[in-house]
Amino acid sequence: MGILRIGVIGTGRIAERFIPESAKVSGVYAAGVYNPNGESAERFADRWDMDCCKSLELLYEKVDAVYVASPHETHYDYALDALRHGKHVLCEKPLFMKKEQAGELFAYARNRSLVLLEGIKTAYCPGFIRLAEVAGSGIIGTVRYIRKYGGSFTELGSYCLLPMLRLFGTQYRDIRFEVIKGENGLDLFTKASLAFPQGIATATCGLGVKSEGRLLVAGTKGYIVAEAPWWKTTRFEVHYENAQRIDRYEEPFSGDGLLYEIETFRDQITTVGRFGVNGGRLSAEESTAMAEIMERFLEEEGRRLL
């Protein structure tokens, strides 16, 4: 394919981080930007010396793929529109708010040989991939319990769900939410408890309540600890019954971490093949499970407001 030309949809904080990160990835070029707010798009384009596109149609003419970094509620519509125009899609989390949407878009992408990838950067960083490999190797026995900390569930719940779905799989048996709300009705603190056939997991997400920001994976022979911020996994420790034995691991985490997901996106399109092995990165099944959990959370929140 040569150079992969990517168009950016959205001009907020995450999009600002994407441009310098994409410049570090060989074979990738940020070719243009679109925002329905034309002034915002122009400022973004001027800052990063790129084309400002007045419409999505003009953006699609310039690019092979799009990176969606718009507000959460618009992700599905932008991703679907881009796929319909034959463009590969890398979309910020959460890609979906409903399980049905996930099934629809992944099927659409597969049927048209297009790549659809959810941008949960932790899933692609070397440290988290290594941690999951160590946890799954049997070195700490059978994993029975996972505990994680993050931010507001709608904002950062995808990060908190990632380790439990990666290590326990996507077939959970039960899920329960406990929520503290702010005066504006938004969730300030959420505790999600999931039961799996082989173990249990809890995730606490708080933007209005401070938490320690670490990841604990407990097995029958030991446990793994990734200290805060665990979603930028650079080092973690494996502890055993013998308290004197501690194995320490270190892996790189460059910049804001987005370059790892951009590299994976590029490889799935140009190198590995559109239906090749994803190298342990985020799968369609994991994204679909996250969408289902997010849908259940929003449904429960809706019932609480009635």
ABEGO torsion letter per residue (X at the ends): XEBBBBBBBEABAAAAAAAAAAAABBGBBBABBBBABAAAAAAAAAAAGBBBBABAAAAAAABABBBBABBAAAAAAAAAAAAAAGBBBBBBOBABABAAAAAAAAAAAAAAGBBBBBBBAAAABAAAAAAAAAAAAGAAEBBABBBBBBBBAAAAAAAAAAAAAAAAEABBABBBBBBBBBAAGBBABBBBBBBBAAEBBBBBBBAABBBAGBBBBBBAAEBBBBBOBAABBABBBBBBABAABBBBBBBBBBEAGAAAAAAAAAAAAAAAEAABBAGGBBBAAAAAAAAAAAAAAAAAAAAAAX
